[in-house]
Structure formats: C-alpha cells, structure tokens
Amino acid sequence: MSAGENNAARRPGRLTACVALVAAAAVLVTLVLLIIRNVTALFLVLVALAVFGAAGWIALTRRGALKVIAVVVLLAALAGGAVALITMGAIDELVAFCLAIAVFSLAARHALQSDAEAVANAGRQEAPATRPQRGSGKAVLLMNPKSGGGKVEKFNLVEEARSRGIEPLLLGPSDDLRALAHQAAASADVIGMAGGDGSQALVAQVAMEHGLPYVCVPAGTRNHLALDLGLDRDDVVGSLDAFANPVERRIDLAFVNDRIFVNNVSLGIYAEIVQSDAYRDAKLETVQNMLPELLGPRATPFDLRFQGPDGGEQRSAQLLLVSNNRYVLDRLGAIGSRPRMDEGMLGIVAVQIDDAAAAARLLSLQALGQLHRFEGWLEWEATEFEVGSGSPVATGIDGEGIMLEPALRFRIVPAALGVRLPPDLPGLSPAAVRPGLTSSSLRQLWRIAAGRTEPQSGELRS
C-alpha cells in the first residue's frame, strides 16, 4: 500500500478522532455540571448502590426467607436511586453525561479501529511469507462435529474446506484428538481446528511442537481465543480463508503443570461450579444452587496458597484467574478480552469478598469505574506463578472443569505459535481498540486526529 493510499485509509479515523476529542471535553463539562448541581442526588444514588450491593451479596449467599428479604431490599434500592435522580432534577444532566460518553465511545472506537487497520494493512504488504514449506502444501482442518451445538454441520464446513483445498478430518466419538492432530501434522504445512477453546488448545500445542502455522476456526460455543485473535466469530466459513494467508502472527501459549491453555485457568468459585455435571445443561440453576454453599457464612475458605504482587503470602481467594497475557477486566462476571497475546506475561487476578459490606464497596467502585481500587482485588503480571494447596484443586482450564494435584505451576512460552488470520482482518481484540478517558487514549486520539503515523500494538508481525 502506497503512502497516499494509507493516508486516504486513515481519513475516516481522523474525522472520528476529532469527534471523540470533542465528546471527551463534553464528558468533562457535563460531569462537572452534574456534580455541582446534584450533589445530594448523587450521594443518595451511591447509598442506593451500596445497599444494592449488600442485599445482592446476601441474596446470592443465603437461602429461604433471608434470600427473599434481600431481593426485596435490592429492588427497593434500585427504585430509591431512580426516584432520587428524578425528584431532584438530575435526569437532564445525567442524560447529557451518558450521551457524551456514548458518542466518545463510538467515535473513539471507530478512530482506533481505522488507525489500527491501516497500520495492519500496511504491515501485510511488507511481510511476505518466509516459512519454508515441506513441499506438499497440504492444509488440514480437524473438526469436532459436536462443538457449538453442531456448527460443523450447520455451516457445511466439510465441503467448504474441500472447496478451498483443505483436507477435513472429523473427530469421531472414540478418537483421541491429540493423536489425530499429531498424525495430521506429520505431513501438513498448516493445521487448524474447528471447535471449542479446549480443542483449540490441544491442536495449537501440536502445531507448536511441529513448528507449523495454526488456523483457529470459531466453531465452539464462546470462542474466546477467536475473539482475542480478532476473528469475526459469526463468520465461521470466512475464517477458512486464513489457510491461504502467508502472513503469520506470533502469539504466546501458557501451561499449568503439563496442560496447555490458550485463554485462562480459573480457581475458586467458578472452577468449583464447572466441576458439576449439571452445569452444562442448567448453568444458571447450578450457579444459584451452589453459590450459597461456596460463599455463604458456613462456606469453607478456598485453600489456595500463593504469593501476591508484593511477595506476601496469600492463604485464600474466592476467585483466582491466571491468563495467557493480561485481560482487561472492568466488570464483575465478564471475562473481558486481551489487548495483546504476545507480551510474554501471565495475567493474574485474585479477588476476596469477605462480607456484605465488602460487596457493597465493590459494587460502588464498579459503578464509579474504579473496580481495581477494591481492597480485596489484586492484579499483576508474572512469567511464572505457583499455587499450593493441601488437597486436589478444582480448576477451569479454558472453561473445562479439571481436578489437578498441587502444586500448580504456571508458565508462559513467548511467541510459541504462528497463527494465520483471514487476510481482510487486522487481528484486533475488543480490548485492543477499547476507548477510555485516560491520558494515553487521549494522546493516541490526538495523534490520529493530527494525522501522525506511529506503529500500533495491533500491527501484525511476520
């Protein structure tokens, strides 16, 4: 791509970057007006949030009459907060504030996306394939026909693969996926997997061991790996175009003991829940039934021993998440996404909520966008991490429940895998173009608006 074409591709991004900067100024102005004119209303809303958080904690961790009372209080807190905003005339300023945030978010995301795509496209033109082939040019796609409720059949992936010169290998009920992948990799130049994240991890490990490029086809249920690779998870067939793309992106892979994971390993509440046989067929009901046992006043603290970011000994955590690169986590219950998968660091998050008062503080901080200020929230990065315990540890490895013997030793292998993506995609996760009212985001938007070109984190590398 020529310099003129690249600059033309950036023009829509420059316009929306200007809109985003104006919207950011509007956010600041409307916030100041909202605070000055409605101090009492905002205070009452924060009180309502605190009550909501405490009542929600009790509702989740208790049974019977106490749970019912907590739900009633929770609903009353919501209603009270809304009444405070309406009766004290804060609605106009609040609507203006929310509108300014919405405009900023949309415009900034578009500007960052356009800029990153322009950089990625320029990088592709300069990055020809350099990997020597074995001579066969053979491409193989392993498929799990049961994944994602039968997406292989739904999208006719067998015929779609064959029409592109890709050999399909269907996983049978008694087949060993790892053995099948090794067999395919022995004669292939590129290998891929159509299935869930657990299957993706196994075949990715085989590709790493054989030094082959890898293609992820999002035919699972949640497809978190595909999300963070920047794939369109709704365009399952379109992901097959990656087999013909010679440009590769190097990403990290992570291990807990001898088990690979491409996304994360959960310990604590979620890990215990996914061990249940009932979870697959009745997720919400299983969560509701198990939370009182795991979080209630008679719950036994999780025996998870590890060193925190300051080197101090931690004896327990209700949630412990170890991920292949850092996740951006803004909200409780949302896994988020990773800005990059090539930083060579494990992301680690530990959360401890001791009681209803702590839950109230946590919810209030989340509402203020300050979740990380909660006293029970620890977040850091490391190349290695170890978790000890006095008994087998329930883990959720890329969403699959597995019991592991302690100690659990986590490590990351930088640039372990070459991944091929469809040629029209920049390979950006939601977090990679996530706008925020931070100094770094505003500086980046100012750079885009001014038309200055600099390498971005989303650029693909050969």
Summary of the structure (lengths in Angstrom):
residues: 462
radius of gyration: 24.3
end to end distance: 16.6
largest distance: 75.0
contacts: 1513
relative contact order: 0.15
helix: 47%
strand: 20%
